[in-house]
Amino acid sequence: MAAIIDYLSFSWTPEELSQIFDLVKMGASIKAIRGFEFNEYGDSVTRDALDTAAIDYKAAIRAKLRDTEFAIGADSRKFHEIKRDMLDHFGLNTLDCLCRGEVDRFINRLNHGLGLFGNDWSFSLRSGGFSGYSHSANILVNGQQAGLCAWGAKNHGCYVSFSGTGTAVLDLNEVHNALHQLPGAKITRVDIAFDSLDGKYNIQTARKMAEHGQFVTRGRPSSYCYIESGHMSQVASYQKTSGNSETLKKRFGFVADKGKSLYVGTRDAGKMLRVYEKGKQLKSEHKDWVRWELELRAKDRVLPFDVLLEPDKYLAGAYPALSFVSKENQCRIATHKRKWFTSVDNAVRNGATQCGKLVNFMRQCLDMDDSQIVRLLTNHLESHEIPDRLNQPVYEDTDESSGIRLRCMKFIEPDNHDIYSLA
């Protein structure tokens, strides 16, 4: 496979909520309500209301749908007015709890087949909603944020998204099957990435492709944005004054050592390609690492579920310029492993910069040995306490990824004492 899924988001509507919105679309109004004192389980409704954990919200809403008589097409009001009354009738909080239950079940499925074995999926509630949904939570894998979920009846149900950290430890075949089972499921956004580690396909390649019209689809040129960042470097410049005499004048040039980015298309159009220097962004040893990343949104288009199974096919077909993707190959585990190892190397370098002099003082001036220093600096920590950004999800190595090693392992070699050689 040549491409990887680096971001995924989708939404769905619980079946009971979908039935309610179908009634709203038909202009239904409430004609009569059959009264009831006991639910189908024979438990008192009043007693159940005191213990929300005992309520089966799906069954409660189905029962209320059965016990309500509707007049179809009798309401001439606007859609949002009918929707408001219908949500009030069934209880907005009850419907929100229904959606919350759907999200709970999906997160649980991540621990039972949808996620790769060995990872612990959970979620932590956020203080507010997200993108129109009334409630939201962070999705965590082994305690590290891997995505976001949200729910709310007003916004038609449930929403789940996964970042690159999350998609790396998903079984995309199982997720593909799960989407077919979720009622009204649709992919709202997917990012497909291809990494050119050796810089064979770089920013200059993308610019040349643009000049040759390889980003033109359906006869219309795409919009673009080009950005570069770095620092200004002082250069010498000689300026003539009179006759043949020259004077030295300070001038500054631009050095784009922090990376360049080319954007083709726009998010408003639902399709945007980002070509950027990933190696420089991460301060990786792979300085020539360039990422080609296509962002597709469900705007005036339906994103098929098969994009999860054949991402390279959809990336290569987005623009004529991307046809080279189908001829290449990359390992998604190796890509994520390189990214994580870069984070480890950077953390070691930053830690040496911040604490190196203190450790050296403890060793040279306080005459402490290495074990004493480590014990003193880490004695207050539990064995599992590590930086969040280094809490790597679990996945199986491949032949390509197994050969990737940490640069900071150079430190254990007796002849290497230069930390900044890693830069």
C-alpha positions as CSV (number, residue, x, y, z in Angstrom):
1,M,0.0,0.0,0.0
2,A,1.4,3.4,-1.0
3,A,-0.8,5.7,1.1
4,I,-1.9,5.8,4.8
5,I,-5.0,7.2,6.5
6,D,-3.8,10.0,8.7
7,Y,-7.1,11.4,9.9
8,L,-10.7,10.0,9.9
9,S,-14.0,11.4,11.0
10,F,-17.5,10.0,10.6
11,S,-21.0,10.5,12.0
12,W,-24.1,8.4,12.3
13,T,-27.7,8.7,13.6
14,P,-29.2,6.1,16.0
15,E,-32.1,4.3,14.4
16,E,-34.7,5.7,16.9
17,L,-33.5,9.3,16.4
18,S,-33.6,8.7,12.6
19,Q,-37.2,7.7,12.8
20,I,-38.1,10.9,14.7
21,F,-36.4,13.0,12.1
22,D,-38.2,11.2,9.3
23,L,-41.4,12.2,11.0
24,V,-40.2,15.8,11.1
25,K,-39.4,15.8,7.4
26,M,-42.9,14.5,6.7
27,G,-44.4,17.4,8.6
28,A,-45.8,15.1,11.3
29,S,-47.7,16.5,14.3
30,I,-48.6,14.8,17.5
31,K,-52.3,13.8,17.4
32,A,-52.7,11.8,20.6
33,I,-50.6,10.1,23.3
34,R,-51.7,6.8,24.8
35,G,-51.1,7.0,28.6
36,F,-49.1,4.4,30.4
37,E,-48.0,3.9,34.0
38,F,-45.7,0.9,33.6
39,N,-43.0,0.2,31.0
40,E,-42.6,-3.0,29.1
41,Y,-40.4,-4.5,31.8
42,G,-43.1,-4.0,34.5
43,D,-40.9,-1.5,36.5
44,S,-42.4,1.7,37.6
45,V,-41.4,4.6,35.3
46,T,-41.2,6.9,38.3
47,R,-38.8,4.5,40.1
48,D,-36.6,4.2,37.1
49,A,-36.4,7.9,36.7
50,L,-34.6,8.0,40.1
51,D,-31.9,5.6,38.7
52,T,-30.9,6.7,35.2
53,A,-28.5,3.7,34.9
54,A,-31.5,1.4,35.0
55,I,-33.1,3.0,31.9
56,D,-32.9,1.4,28.5
57,Y,-33.1,4.5,26.4
58,K,-33.6,2.7,23.2
59,A,-36.5,0.7,24.5
60,A,-38.0,3.8,26.2
61,I,-38.0,5.8,23.0
62,R,-39.3,2.9,21.0
63,A,-42.2,2.6,23.5
64,K,-42.9,6.3,23.2
65,L,-42.9,6.1,19.4
66,R,-45.5,3.2,19.7
67,D,-47.6,5.1,22.2
68,T,-47.8,8.4,20.2
69,E,-50.2,8.8,17.3
70,F,-49.0,11.2,14.6
71,A,-50.8,13.1,11.9
72,I,-48.6,13.0,8.8
73,G,-48.5,16.2,6.6
74,A,-50.9,18.1,8.9
75,D,-48.2,20.6,10.2
76,S,-47.4,23.4,7.9
77,R,-44.8,25.0,10.1
78,K,-41.1,25.2,9.2
79,F,-38.8,22.3,9.7
80,H,-36.9,23.7,12.7
81,E,-40.2,24.5,14.5
82,I,-41.5,20.9,14.0
83,K,-38.1,19.6,15.0
84,R,-38.1,21.6,18.3
85,D,-41.5,20.4,19.3
86,M,-40.7,16.8,18.4
87,L,-37.4,16.8,20.5
88,D,-39.3,18.3,23.4
89,H,-42.0,15.6,23.2
90,F,-39.4,12.8,23.4
91,G,-37.2,14.7,25.8
92,L,-33.9,16.3,24.6
93,N,-31.9,14.9,27.5
94,T,-33.3,11.4,26.9
95,L,-32.3,11.6,23.2
96,D,-28.9,12.9,24.2
97,C,-28.5,9.9,26.6
98,L,-29.4,7.6,23.7
99,C,-26.6,9.1,21.6
100,R,-24.2,8.9,24.5
101,G,-25.0,5.2,24.8
102,E,-24.2,4.7,21.1
103,V,-20.8,6.4,21.5
104,D,-20.1,4.3,24.6
105,R,-20.7,1.1,22.7
106,F,-18.5,2.2,19.8
107,I,-15.6,3.1,22.2
108,N,-16.0,-0.3,23.8
109,R,-15.7,-2.0,20.4
110,L,-12.3,-0.3,19.9
111,N,-11.1,-2.6,22.7
112,H,-12.7,-5.7,21.1
113,G,-11.6,-5.8,17.5
114,L,-11.7,-2.3,16.0
115,G,-8.4,-1.4,17.6
116,L,-5.1,-3.4,17.4
117,F,-4.5,-5.8,20.2
118,G,-2.6,-4.6,23.2
119,N,-4.0,-1.1,23.4
120,D,-6.5,0.3,26.0
121,W,-9.1,2.7,24.5
122,S,-11.1,5.0,26.7
123,F,-12.5,8.6,26.7
124,S,-12.5,11.6,29.0
125,L,-15.4,14.1,29.1
126,R,-14.8,17.6,27.9
127,S,-16.4,20.7,29.5
128,G,-18.4,21.7,26.4
129,G,-19.7,20.5,23.0
130,F,-18.1,20.4,19.6
131,S,-19.1,21.5,16.2
132,G,-22.8,21.8,17.0
133,Y,-23.0,18.7,19.2
134,S,-24.0,19.4,22.8
135,H,-21.5,17.1,24.4
136,S,-18.0,15.9,23.6
137,A,-15.1,13.8,25.0
138,N,-11.5,13.1,24.1
139,I,-10.7,9.6,22.8
140,L,-7.6,8.1,24.5
141,V,-5.4,5.2,23.6
142,N,-3.1,4.1,26.5
143,G,-3.8,7.5,28.0
144,Q,-2.7,9.5,25.0
145,Q,-5.2,11.6,23.0
146,A,-6.0,9.8,19.7
147,G,-9.2,11.5,18.7
148,L,-12.5,13.1,19.7
149,C,-16.1,12.0,20.0
150,A,-19.3,14.1,20.3
151,W,-23.0,13.6,20.5
152,G,-26.3,15.4,20.7
153,A,-29.8,14.9,19.3
154,K,-30.0,18.5,18.0
155,N,-27.2,17.7,15.6
156,H,-28.7,14.4,14.5
157,G,-26.6,11.9,16.6
158,C,-23.0,10.9,17.0
159,Y,-19.6,11.9,15.8
160,V,-16.2,10.3,16.1
161,S,-12.8,11.4,14.7
162,F,-9.3,9.9,14.9
163,S,-6.0,11.7,14.5
164,G,-2.9,10.1,13.0
165,T,-2.1,8.6,16.4
166,G,-5.5,6.9,16.5
167,T,-5.6,5.7,12.9
168,A,-2.2,4.1,13.3
169,V,-3.6,1.5,15.8
170,L,-7.0,0.9,14.1
171,D,-7.9,-2.2,12.2
172,L,-9.2,-0.3,9.1
173,N,-10.8,-3.5,7.7
174,E,-12.9,-3.9,10.9
175,V,-13.7,-0.2,11.0
176,H,-14.9,-0.4,7.3
177,N,-17.2,-3.3,8.3
178,A,-18.4,-1.3,11.4
179,L,-19.4,1.7,9.3
180,H,-21.6,-0.5,7.2
181,Q,-23.4,-1.6,10.4
182,L,-23.9,1.9,11.9
183,P,-27.3,3.4,10.9
184,G,-26.9,6.4,8.6
185,A,-23.1,6.4,8.9
186,K,-21.1,8.7,6.6
187,I,-17.5,9.7,6.5
188,T,-17.2,13.5,7.0
189,R,-13.5,13.8,6.5
190,V,-10.5,11.7,5.6
191,D,-6.8,12.6,5.2
192,I,-4.7,10.4,3.0
193,A,-0.9,10.8,3.1
194,F,2.1,9.7,1.1
195,D,5.6,10.2,2.5
196,S,8.6,10.7,0.3
197,L,11.4,10.1,2.8
198,D,14.2,10.6,0.3
199,G,12.8,13.8,-1.1
200,K,12.3,12.3,-4.6
201,Y,9.0,14.1,-4.7
202,N,9.6,17.4,-3.1
203,I,8.2,20.9,-3.0
204,Q,10.0,21.8,-6.3
205,T,8.5,18.8,-7.9
206,A,5.0,19.9,-6.9
207,R,5.6,23.4,-8.2
208,K,6.8,22.1,-11.6
209,M,3.7,19.9,-11.7
210,A,1.5,22.9,-11.1
211,E,3.3,24.8,-13.9
212,H,2.5,21.9,-16.3
213,G,-1.2,22.0,-15.3
214,Q,-1.2,18.7,-13.5
215,F,-3.4,20.1,-10.7
216,V,-6.2,21.1,-13.2
217,T,-9.3,19.0,-13.0
218,R,-12.4,19.4,-15.1
219,G,-10.8,22.3,-17.0
220,R,-10.6,24.6,-14.0
221,P,-7.2,25.5,-12.4
222,S,-7.0,25.0,-8.6
223,S,-6.2,27.8,-6.2
224,Y,-2.9,27.6,-4.3
225,C,-1.0,29.0,-1.4
226,Y,2.8,28.7,-1.0
227,I,4.4,29.3,2.4
228,E,8.0,29.1,3.6
229,S,9.5,29.8,7.0
230,G,13.0,30.1,8.5
231,H,15.3,32.9,9.6
232,M,17.1,35.8,8.1
233,S,20.8,35.4,7.6
234,Q,23.3,38.3,7.4
235,V,25.2,38.4,4.1
236,A,27.8,40.8,2.8
237,S,27.0,43.2,0.0
238,Y,29.3,45.7,-1.7
239,Q,27.9,49.0,-2.9
240,K,29.6,51.4,-5.3
241,T,30.0,54.9,-4.0
242,S,32.1,57.0,-6.4
243,G,34.4,56.0,-9.2
244,N,35.7,52.5,-8.6
245,S,35.4,52.5,-4.8
246,E,33.1,50.2,-3.0
247,T,31.8,50.1,0.6
248,L,30.6,47.1,2.5
249,K,27.0,47.2,3.5
250,K,25.0,44.8,5.7
251,R,22.2,42.9,4.1
252,F,20.0,40.0,5.1
253,G,18.8,37.0,3.1
254,F,16.0,34.5,3.7
255,V,16.9,31.0,4.7
256,A,13.9,28.7,4.7
257,D,15.3,26.1,7.1
258,K,12.0,25.6,9.0
259,G,10.2,24.2,6.0
260,K,8.1,25.0,2.9
261,S,4.5,24.2,2.2
262,L,2.4,24.2,-0.9
263,Y,-1.4,24.1,-0.6
264,V,-3.6,23.2,-3.7
265,G,-7.3,23.6,-3.5
266,T,-9.3,24.9,-0.5
267,R,-11.2,23.4,2.5
268,D,-14.3,25.2,1.4
269,A,-14.3,23.2,-1.8
270,G,-14.0,19.9,0.1
271,K,-10.6,18.9,-1.4
272,M,-7.2,20.2,-0.5
273,L,-3.7,18.9,-1.0
274,R,-0.9,19.8,1.3
275,V,2.7,19.3,0.3
276,Y,5.1,20.1,3.1
277,E,8.5,19.3,4.5
278,K,7.7,17.0,7.3
279,G,11.3,16.3,8.3
280,K,12.0,19.9,9.0
281,Q,8.7,20.3,10.8
282,L,9.5,17.4,13.2
283,K,13.3,18.2,13.3
284,S,13.9,14.7,12.1
285,E,17.1,13.1,10.9
286,H,15.2,12.6,7.6
287,K,15.7,16.2,6.4
288,D,14.4,15.5,3.0
289,W,11.1,13.9,4.3
290,V,8.2,15.5,2.3
291,R,4.6,14.6,2.9
292,W,1.9,14.7,0.3
293,E,-1.4,14.9,2.2
294,L,-4.9,15.0,0.7
295,E,-7.8,16.2,2.8
296,L,-11.3,15.2,1.6
297,R,-14.5,16.5,3.2
298,A,-18.0,15.4,2.6
299,K,-19.0,18.7,0.9
300,D,-20.9,18.2,-2.3
301,R,-19.5,14.7,-2.4
302,V,-20.0,11.3,-0.8
303,L,-16.8,9.7,0.6
304,P,-17.1,6.0,0.1
305,F,-16.1,3.6,2.9
306,D,-13.7,1.8,0.5
307,V,-11.3,4.7,0.9
308,L,-10.2,3.0,4.2
309,L,-9.2,-0.1,2.2
310,E,-7.7,1.5,-0.8
311,P,-6.4,4.9,0.2
312,D,-3.7,5.0,-2.5
313,K,-6.3,4.6,-5.2
314,Y,-8.2,7.7,-4.0
315,L,-5.0,9.7,-3.5
316,A,-3.7,8.9,-6.9
317,G,-7.0,9.8,-8.5
318,A,-7.4,13.2,-6.9
319,Y,-5.2,15.1,-9.3
320,P,-3.2,14.0,-12.4
321,A,0.0,15.0,-10.5
322,L,-0.6,12.3,-7.9
323,S,-0.5,9.4,-10.4
324,F,3.0,8.5,-9.1
325,V,1.5,7.3,-5.8
326,S,0.2,4.1,-7.3
327,K,3.7,3.1,-8.3
328,E,5.3,3.7,-4.9
329,N,5.0,1.7,-1.7
330,Q,5.3,2.6,2.0
331,C,4.8,1.0,5.4
332,R,2.4,2.9,7.7
333,I,4.0,1.3,10.8
334,A,7.5,2.5,9.7
335,T,6.2,6.0,9.1
336,H,4.6,6.3,12.6
337,K,7.7,4.7,14.1
338,R,10.0,7.3,12.5
339,K,7.7,10.0,13.8
340,W,7.7,8.7,17.3
341,F,11.4,8.1,17.4
342,T,11.9,11.7,16.3
343,S,9.8,12.8,19.3
344,V,12.0,10.7,21.6
345,D,15.2,12.1,20.1
346,N,13.9,15.6,20.5
347,A,12.9,14.9,24.1
348,V,16.3,13.6,24.9
349,R,18.0,16.5,23.3
350,N,15.7,19.0,25.1
351,G,16.2,17.2,28.4
352,A,20.0,17.3,28.0
353,T,19.8,21.0,27.3
354,Q,17.6,21.8,30.3
355,C,19.1,19.4,32.9
356,G,22.5,18.5,31.6
357,K,24.4,21.2,33.6
358,L,22.6,20.2,36.8
359,V,23.4,16.5,36.3
360,N,27.0,17.4,35.6
361,F,27.1,19.5,38.8
362,M,25.7,16.6,40.8
363,R,28.3,14.2,39.3
364,Q,31.4,16.5,39.4
365,C,30.8,18.7,42.5
366,L,28.6,16.5,44.7
367,D,30.5,13.3,43.8
368,M,27.3,11.4,43.1
369,D,27.3,8.3,40.9
370,D,24.9,7.8,38.0
371,S,22.5,5.5,40.0
372,Q,22.2,8.1,42.8
373,I,21.5,10.9,40.3
374,V,18.8,8.9,38.5
375,R,17.2,7.8,41.9
376,L,17.2,11.4,43.2
377,L,15.6,12.8,40.0
378,T,13.0,10.1,39.5
379,N,12.2,8.8,43.0
380,H,8.9,10.7,43.1
381,L,7.6,9.1,39.9
382,E,5.7,5.9,39.4
383,S,7.1,3.4,36.9
384,H,4.4,4.2,34.3
385,E,4.8,8.0,34.5
386,I,6.4,9.2,31.2
387,P,5.8,12.2,29.0
388,D,2.4,12.1,27.3
389,R,3.9,12.7,23.8
390,L,6.1,9.6,24.2
391,N,3.3,7.3,25.3
392,Q,3.3,5.2,22.1
393,P,0.4,3.0,21.1
394,V,1.1,-0.7,20.6
395,Y,1.4,-2.2,17.1
396,E,3.3,-5.0,15.5
397,D,6.6,-4.4,13.8
398,T,7.1,-5.1,10.1
399,D,10.2,-6.0,8.2
400,E,10.6,-2.4,7.1
401,S,9.9,-0.9,10.5
402,S,12.0,-3.2,12.6
403,G,15.3,-1.7,11.3
404,I,14.5,1.8,12.5
405,R,16.6,2.8,15.5
406,L,16.7,5.8,17.9
407,R,19.4,8.3,17.1
408,C,19.8,9.0,20.8
409,M,21.2,5.5,21.2
410,K,24.5,7.0,20.1
411,F,24.8,8.3,23.6
412,I,25.7,4.9,25.0
413,E,28.7,4.7,22.6
414,P,31.8,5.7,24.5
415,D,33.3,7.7,21.7
416,N,30.3,10.0,21.2
417,H,29.9,12.9,23.5
418,D,28.3,15.5,21.2
419,I,24.6,15.8,21.9
420,Y,24.1,18.4,19.1
421,S,25.4,16.0,16.5
422,L,21.8,14.7,16.5
423,A,20.5,17.9,15.0
